[in-house]
Amino acid sequence: MKRLSLLLAGALLLQLQASEPSVFGAGNLDSDSPYGLTESEKKIVENRQNLQNAKRKSQENSAQLQSLRERIDGLQTIIEGLAEKTQENRLKVGELTSGQDVAADRDAKVAALEEAVHANEANIASLKAVLEKMAAQVDAINANYVSKDEFNGLVGEINAFKRDLGKTLKSVSAPAATDSLQSKSSKELAAEAKANYNKLFFKEAIPMYEELIRRSYKPAYAHFMIGEMWHYRKEWSKALSYYKESAARSSKTSFMPKLMLHSAECMMHTGDSANAKKFLRSLIAKYPASNEAAEAERLLNTL
């Protein structure tokens, strides 16, 4: 029985770990409402939204065009029927005027037929005016219509942008360093960056950590530290983007409990309470003896 209980507890822990929300839940480009994005990710989301809008507009235009064409076809059929009836009535008028019917009866029939002819002509004129308006609508839609070829071209442009962006991000991971930073060794720069961080000199510390990232010197920690500075400044989305990158570089670090806690706080401030709860629960499950787990318990009680 004891062994079964241990197995169940272990299975529960594995399930919690497997369902641990990645820090990429913030910065997840596939999310309906992505947040915590880097500038490049924001551009990708913007382009994807433009593509979706173009697709929706194309579908709306296509449906509207189809509806208008069907209505135009129907009106043209009605007009043709009225025109045919008008011609028949005119022929009957001609027959009556040349016939030998009683004058009073003939005049009455002629008057009725002429009235029908005039009514049909008025209806035809009205229907033609409607047709002209509908034709103008079709022309307006066609002028703004996104054709299949144009839509495919837009898809190609966005895919090309994503490929170029990926190449750019690989070649440029951080801004170019100044001469004063380049002259320092990575170890010296790391020590100076931490000293500036401790003094809350974030303006000086951030470029130093960016230079360390460029050098690939402890990049997980450097991203985490920049995230901490943006977290301190209450720039929640920016902080999340750096926490995300830090976790992507290494998930086994001494600062992971704090990264998870602060990521959850950022989620709370950006309105993502559901993911914040999952994140806090995962922190408690993975690091139950940490100070951050105690704070996570407190935060859970407020959500």
Buried (B, 14 or more C-beta within 10 A) or exposed (E): EEEEEEEEEEEEEEEBEEEBBBBBBBBBEEBEEBBBBBEEBBBBEEBBEEBEEBBEBBEEBBEBBEEBEEBBEEBEEEBEEBEEBBEBBBEBBEEBEEEEBEEEEBEEBBEEBEEBBEBBEEBBEEBEEEBEEBEEBBEEBEEEBBEEEEBEEBEEEBEEEBEEBEEEEEEEBBEEBEEEBEEBEEEEBBEBBBEBBEEEBBEEBBBBBBBBBBBEBBBBBBBBBBBBBBBEEEBBBBBBBBBBBBBBBBEEBEBBBBBBBBBBBBBBBBEBEEBBBBBBBBBBBBBEEBEBBEBBBEBBEEE
